[in-house]
Amino acid sequence: MSAAGNLRMRAAQEKKLREFVTPEGVDLQLRIASAALRLGALLIDLILIVLTLILFTLLILWAGLASNSSIAVTVWLLGAFVLRTFWFIGFELGARAATPGKRLMGIRVVARDGGRLTADAVVARNLIRELELFLPLTMMGVGAAEDMVSGWTALAGVAWSLTLSLFLLFNRDRMRMGDLIAGTWVVMAKRAKLDRDITADGGGVDAIRFTDAELAVYGIYELQELERVLRGADPRAMRDVADTIRGKIGRPVAEEDDVFLTSYYRQLKARLERGLLFGKRREDKYASE
């Protein structure tokens, strides 16, 4: 590739970077996910939802509801709405803040202020998708099945869906209307292949790096407690501890909790061990160095 091509590629990558500055003055960067990755994630999720709906349809047939077409259609539409709505909301409220499609494409949802995603934000961004995509398409599908939709109405519905769905192509942060309203970004997920042994030295690659000032806030006691949490692998406990540490050192929520905690644990352990070589021992966060 030519030098000019490299420069253009580098410039394009830099346009996707968004920076946070922590209270300690540490510059952190997030990379905005591309429209192509988001489309790929949506298609994967839609395929999985359709497969689930096929199974749901077979269940309706097995239950004998198909004999009454109006009841069957109502039950099916209600089930489809609940499934697609809680599919996105449920997964994005989880520890990984990503649906199966997003996880496969290596992206996740984060709050633009760097905090933990709230239920209000997740619900808002996903309910807007109903207006953007599913509601007009569902109405057209039902109308077409009952021969109640004209060509112009169908065209208007498609134009409505495309206009709102393609909104992300016309802003630098690649935000849907739902992201704009909810205060969220979709970013590249910071994910690393972690060692089976969290205490391994040098064998794994830390997804993120911490400054000495960020590591200095905790001591041996907290290190032991952190190892206990990591060994327990309880998602809720890891989430609480990760949020506590992030709040203490001024880090935004920009990576998965297990990656954050494992990286912090390893680097804190290495720092404390270096301190012991020079006769320094800090029992806990309250002890002075």
C-alpha positions, 0 to 999 in steps of 0.5 A: 500500500502506498504512503498516501493510502496509509495516511488516508487509512490512518486519518479514517481510523483517527476519525473514529476515536473518541477521547475521555479525560479522567479526573487524574488527567489520563487520556482514554480512547474509544473507537466508534464502531463502523456502520458495516459492523453495526449492520452485520450485528443487526442482521445476525440478531435478526436471523436469530430472532427469525429462527426463534419465531419459526419455533414459536410459530410451530409452538402455536400450531402445536397448541392448536391456535391456528384453527382460529386465525385472528387469535393466532395472528394476535398471539404471534404479533404479540410474541414477535414484539416481546421477543425482538424488544426484550432480545435487544434490551435484555442482552444490552442490560447484561454484563457485556452490554451487547447482543449475540450479533454485537458480540460476534462483530466485536462491538458493544454499547457504552454510555457517552458520559463514560458511566454504566449503562442505565436501564432507561438508556437501553430501553430508550435506544431500543424502543426507538428502533421500533419507530425506525424499523420494526413498526412500519415494516410490521404494519406493511406486512400485516396490511399486505397479508390482508391486501390492505396496502397500496403500492404508494403506502408500501413505498412510504413505509420503506422510505420512512424506515430507510430515512430513520435507519440510515441516520447513523450514516450522516453523523460522525459518531455513527449514532442512530436516533436511539443513540442520540436520545439515549446518550449512547455510543456503539464502540469496538469492544476491548476484548482479550484472550485471558489466561486460564490462571488470572495470576499468570505473569507475562503469559497473557496480554492485558487489554488495557494499561493503568498508570502508577497513580491508578494502581496506587489507590489499593493495597494487598488486602484489596488485591486479595479481595479482587482475586477472590472476586475473579475466582468466583466469576460472579458477573454481578459481583464483578460488575459491582467491584469494577464500577467501584474501582472505575469510580475510584480511579476515574475510568469510564466503562469502556470494556467488559468487567472481567477484562478490566478486573483481570488487567487491573489485578495483574498490574496491581499485583506486579506493582505491589511485588516490585514494592516489596523488593524495595522493602515497601508493603502497603496492607490496604488502601488506607495505609500510606506508602 
